């Protein structure tokens, strides 16, 4: 198997890694000790493996690690606030927008991306934007409330 070295920024830090050309981004992140992006369906359909690459959400289970060379990678493990939790994470905790927590990292990253693009989304906007993320525990009402709360929290901070 062919291996190569890639260099990228991971949650603000410069990183280099030796990868096989067949490795996915989720496999690489797990090898680097980050477990927030998780492979579940292995088909890019559930959102559990969501990672932000150069600001865009990708399915880390399908995204080859080789494509991360030179990229800015952001995961759920990125510290965004002095206390460790940003407005979206605080809202998810306050609203109980999780049960088992397996899907939560993907929902949080997608919610951040939604609120960056649309600071005051309607419930329909939220449902549409998060439609690619699946919660097997069916915490959808709490997730919707959490995104609405996060939007208000973000507006208060600005």
N, C-alpha and C positions, 0 to 999 in steps of 0.2 A: 504494500500500500504506500502511496505517495504521501509524504508529509511536507508541510511548509510552515514558516513562521509568519504570523500576522501581528499587526500592531493596530491598536485602536484605543479609544477612551471609553472607560467603563465607569459610569457614575462619577464622572469628573476626573478620574485617575488614568494616567497612561498605563497601558497594559500591553504585554506581548505574550503570545502563546504559540506553542507548537501544536498544529492540528493535522488530522488526516483530512484529505479532501472530501471525504464522505460525512464528516461530523456536522451535526446541526448546531445551531446557536444554543439551543437548550442543553445539549450535551456538553458544550464548551462551558457554559455558565455553571453547570453543576460541577464540572471538574475544577472550576475556580472557586468552589465553595458557596455559590449562590443557588438557593433552592426555591426562590419565589416563583420563577417561571417553571411550570410543570408540564410534562407531556401527559396528555390524557387520551385524546382521540387519535393522535398521530396523523391527522388529516387536515389540520388547520380549521376545524369547524367549531371548536368549543370555547376558544379564548383563554384557556388555562395557561397557555404558553406565551401569552402576549408579552412582547418586549418592544421598546421604542428604539428604532434605528434612525438616526438623523431626524428625530422628531416624529417619525411616522410609525404607527403600530404595525408590527409584523407577527406572524405566527412563527415563533421560535422553533417549533417542531419541524417546520418545512424549510426554514431559512438556513442555508448552508453557512457554517461558521466562516468559510473563506470569504464570503461577501461582506463580512464585518471588517475586513482589512481597511484601515483608514477611517472607519466610521465612529460616530458618537453613539454609544449604547447606553440606554437608561433602563434600569430595572426597578422593581418595587423596593429593593434594598437601598436605593439612593436616599441619603438623608436630605430632606428638603427644608427642615425647620430646626431651630435650636433644640426643641424638646424631642425631636425625632419624628414627629407626626405633622403632616401638612393638613390643610383644611379638609381635604377629601378623606384622608385616613381618620381624622377626628370624627367626621360626620358618619362614616361607616361604623365606627365603634359606638358612637352615641345612639345611632338608630338600630343597632344590632343587625346590620346588613350582611350577615354571614351566619352560617350554622357550622358546617364542617370546616370552612375556610379554604378549601382547595381551590375554588374559583376566584377568591377575593383579590389576589394580586392582579389578575387580568382585568377585573371590573374596576379596580382603583386606577390602573394606568389608562384604561379607556375613558373613565370619567374625567380624569385630569385633562386628557386630550380634548374631550368634548367641551369642558369648561374653558379651556384656552381658546377654542374656536368660537364658542357661544356662551358667554358668561351668564346668560339668563335663559336657559332652555325651557321649553314647555315640557309637560309630561310626555307628549307624543315625540318630541325631539329626543328626549332621554331614551325612551323605549326603542326608537329607531336606531339611534347611535349604538346602543348596547346590545342590539339584536344578535350580534355575532358571538356574544358571550353566553354560555349556558351555566346555570346553577342547578345542580341535581337535587339540592335541598329545597328548591323553590322559594328562596328568600327575595323574590322579585319585588314585592311591595316595599319591603324595607330598603332595598337597593335604590328604588326610585326616590323614596323619602330621603335617603342619604345624599343622593346627588343634588336634590333640591336644597337640602340644608347646606351642603358644601358650596353651592352657588351663593347662598346668602352669606356664609362665613367669608368667602373670598371677597364679596362686595364690601363687607364691613372692614376688611383688612386694607382695602385700597382707599 
